[in-house]
Amino acid sequence: MIDDNLKRAMLNIARIAIKEEFLGHKELNDEVKQRLIQMFPRLAEPGAVFVTINERSSLRGCIGSLVAYRPLIDDLIENAKAAAFGDPRFPPLSPEEFDKITIEISLLSEPKPLEYKDIEDLRQKIRPGVDGVVLKLDGRQATFLPQVWEELPDFDQFFAHLCLKAGLPANCLEYHPQIFTYQVEKFSEDDFKSL
């Protein structure tokens, strides 16, 4: 668990990372990053985050890392920029949209393989609303964060959409894909607006 001060700092870092693309110069230079790391040592540790951008409560971009392979601060900066400007489902964020977006961060636990015998066994083991899921089959993979259960609360729908996201047929569970699960600590700019 991370405290509210670090959550606020991470949300600010993500927003500045996006803003500096519009400004055309780096605000989060090495000196600033070092100061942030001195205040919040957790930022120097390996971390995996997804950054989700919403505009008027509809998705505007979401990119992240499944595995912690670089310092948390770098993963956060790169994924914030990627969510704003590199999500292939959306055009790059415009300066006019910048003040209308809300940033949400999901800090991921390490994905763990989930052994299961068949679809019914998987249905018993998956925890809707708690587990994020990575599905892998035939060199393809996709993931849904745990919050996707809010939109797709039905197990069959959830996995049909996840199969399609991976570029596989909707019934791909019948081919016994590898399944990994992870959990997230999710927080958003909205969480702090009411305080």
C-alpha positions as CSV (number, residue, x, y, z in Angstrom):
1,M,0.0,0.0,0.0
2,I,1.2,3.5,-0.8
3,D,0.2,6.6,1.1
4,D,-1.8,9.6,-0.2
5,N,1.2,11.8,-0.5
6,L,2.9,9.4,-2.9
7,K,-0.4,8.9,-4.8
8,R,-0.7,12.7,-5.2
9,A,2.9,13.0,-6.3
10,M,2.4,10.2,-8.9
11,L,-0.7,11.8,-10.3
12,N,1.2,15.1,-10.5
13,I,4.2,13.5,-12.2
14,A,1.8,11.9,-14.8
15,R,0.1,15.2,-15.5
16,I,3.5,17.1,-15.9
17,A,4.8,14.3,-18.1
18,I,1.9,14.9,-20.5
19,K,2.0,18.7,-20.2
20,E,5.7,18.9,-21.0
21,E,5.0,17.4,-24.5
22,F,2.8,20.5,-25.2
23,L,5.4,22.9,-23.7
24,G,8.2,21.5,-25.8
25,H,10.7,21.3,-22.9
26,K,11.5,18.9,-20.1
27,E,10.1,19.8,-16.7
28,L,10.9,16.3,-15.3
29,N,14.6,16.5,-15.9
30,D,17.1,14.4,-14.0
31,E,17.5,16.9,-11.2
32,V,13.7,17.1,-10.6
33,K,13.5,13.4,-10.7
34,Q,16.3,13.0,-8.1
35,R,14.5,15.5,-5.8
36,L,11.2,13.5,-6.1
37,I,13.1,10.2,-5.4
38,Q,14.6,11.8,-2.3
39,M,11.1,12.7,-1.1
40,F,9.6,9.4,-2.2
41,P,12.2,6.6,-2.3
42,R,9.6,4.2,-3.6
43,L,9.8,6.0,-7.0
44,A,13.3,4.6,-7.5
45,E,12.2,1.0,-7.0
46,P,11.0,-1.1,-9.9
47,G,7.4,-0.6,-10.5
48,A,4.7,-1.4,-13.1
49,V,1.8,1.0,-13.7
50,F,-1.0,1.5,-16.1
51,V,-2.0,5.1,-16.8
52,T,-5.7,5.6,-17.8
53,I,-6.9,8.9,-19.2
54,N,-10.6,9.7,-19.1
55,E,-12.3,12.7,-20.7
56,R,-15.8,13.4,-19.2
57,S,-15.8,9.8,-17.8
58,S,-15.2,8.1,-21.1
59,L,-11.9,6.4,-21.9
60,R,-9.4,8.6,-23.8
61,G,-6.2,6.4,-23.5
62,C,-4.8,3.6,-21.4
63,I,-1.2,2.2,-21.7
64,G,0.9,0.4,-19.1
65,S,3.5,-2.2,-18.1
66,L,2.6,-5.6,-16.9
67,V,6.0,-6.3,-15.3
68,A,8.2,-4.0,-13.2
69,Y,11.4,-3.7,-15.3
70,R,12.4,0.0,-14.6
71,P,12.2,2.5,-11.8
72,L,8.6,3.4,-10.9
73,I,9.1,7.1,-11.8
74,D,10.3,6.2,-15.3
75,D,7.5,3.7,-15.9
76,L,5.0,6.3,-14.8
77,I,6.4,9.1,-17.0
78,E,6.7,6.9,-20.1
79,N,3.2,5.3,-19.7
80,A,1.5,8.7,-19.0
81,K,3.0,10.0,-22.3
82,A,2.1,6.8,-24.2
83,A,-1.5,6.9,-22.9
84,A,-1.9,10.5,-24.0
85,F,-0.2,10.3,-27.3
86,G,0.4,6.7,-28.3
87,D,-2.7,4.7,-27.7
88,P,-3.6,3.4,-31.2
89,R,-7.3,3.5,-30.4
90,F,-7.4,7.3,-30.1
91,P,-5.8,10.3,-31.8
92,P,-3.1,12.0,-29.8
93,L,-4.3,14.2,-27.0
94,S,-4.7,17.9,-28.0
95,P,-3.7,20.9,-25.8
96,E,-7.4,21.9,-25.7
97,E,-8.3,18.6,-24.1
98,F,-5.6,18.7,-21.5
99,D,-7.6,20.6,-18.9
100,K,-10.6,18.3,-19.4
101,I,-8.9,15.0,-18.7
102,T,-8.8,13.0,-15.5
103,I,-5.8,10.8,-14.8
104,E,-6.0,7.4,-13.1
105,I,-3.1,5.3,-12.1
106,S,-3.1,1.5,-11.4
107,L,0.0,0.2,-9.6
108,L,0.3,-3.5,-10.4
109,S,1.3,-6.5,-8.4
110,E,3.4,-9.1,-10.2
111,P,1.3,-11.2,-12.5
112,K,1.1,-14.8,-11.2
113,P,0.2,-17.9,-13.4
114,L,-3.2,-19.3,-12.6
115,E,-3.4,-23.1,-13.0
116,Y,-6.9,-24.3,-14.0
117,K,-8.3,-27.6,-15.4
118,D,-11.1,-26.2,-17.6
119,I,-13.4,-23.2,-18.0
120,E,-15.6,-24.1,-15.0
121,D,-12.5,-24.4,-12.8
122,L,-11.3,-21.0,-14.1
123,R,-14.7,-19.5,-13.3
124,Q,-14.3,-20.7,-9.7
125,K,-10.8,-19.3,-9.3
126,I,-11.1,-15.9,-10.9
127,R,-12.2,-13.1,-8.6
128,P,-14.3,-10.5,-10.5
129,G,-13.5,-7.0,-9.5
130,V,-10.3,-8.1,-7.7
131,D,-8.2,-9.8,-10.4
132,G,-6.6,-8.2,-13.4
133,V,-6.2,-10.9,-16.1
134,V,-3.5,-11.5,-18.7
135,L,-4.4,-14.0,-21.3
136,K,-1.7,-15.6,-23.6
137,L,-2.3,-18.0,-26.5
138,D,-0.4,-18.7,-29.7
139,G,2.0,-15.8,-29.3
140,R,-0.8,-13.3,-28.7
141,Q,-1.7,-11.7,-25.4
142,A,-4.0,-9.1,-23.9
143,T,-4.8,-7.8,-20.4
144,F,-7.8,-6.3,-18.7
145,L,-7.3,-4.3,-15.4
146,P,-9.5,-5.3,-12.5
147,Q,-11.7,-2.2,-13.1
148,V,-12.8,-3.6,-16.4
149,W,-15.1,-5.9,-14.4
150,E,-17.2,-2.8,-13.7
151,E,-18.1,-2.6,-17.4
152,L,-18.1,-6.4,-18.0
153,P,-19.2,-8.1,-14.8
154,D,-20.2,-11.3,-16.5
155,F,-17.4,-13.9,-16.7
156,D,-18.2,-15.1,-20.2
157,Q,-18.5,-11.5,-21.6
158,F,-15.3,-10.5,-19.8
159,F,-13.3,-13.3,-21.3
160,A,-14.9,-13.1,-24.8
161,H,-13.8,-9.4,-24.9
162,L,-10.4,-10.2,-23.6
163,C,-9.9,-12.9,-26.3
164,L,-11.0,-10.4,-29.0
165,K,-8.6,-7.8,-27.6
166,A,-5.8,-10.3,-28.0
167,G,-6.8,-10.8,-31.7
168,L,-8.2,-14.3,-30.9
169,P,-11.7,-15.7,-31.4
170,A,-14.2,-14.8,-28.7
171,N,-14.3,-18.5,-27.5
172,C,-10.5,-18.7,-27.1
173,L,-10.9,-20.1,-23.5
174,E,-11.8,-23.4,-25.2
175,Y,-8.2,-23.6,-26.3
176,H,-6.9,-23.4,-22.7
177,P,-4.8,-20.2,-22.9
178,Q,-2.3,-19.4,-20.2
179,I,-3.9,-17.1,-17.6
180,F,-2.0,-14.8,-15.2
181,T,-3.7,-12.7,-12.5
182,Y,-2.6,-9.6,-10.7
183,Q,-4.1,-7.0,-8.4
184,V,-3.9,-3.2,-8.6
185,E,-3.8,-0.3,-6.2
186,K,-5.9,2.2,-8.2
187,F,-6.2,6.0,-7.6
188,S,-7.4,8.9,-9.6
189,E,-7.3,12.7,-9.6
190,D,-11.0,12.5,-8.7
191,D,-10.1,10.8,-5.4
192,F,-8.4,14.0,-4.2
193,K,-10.8,16.6,-5.7
194,S,-13.3,16.2,-2.9
195,L,-10.7,16.5,-0.1
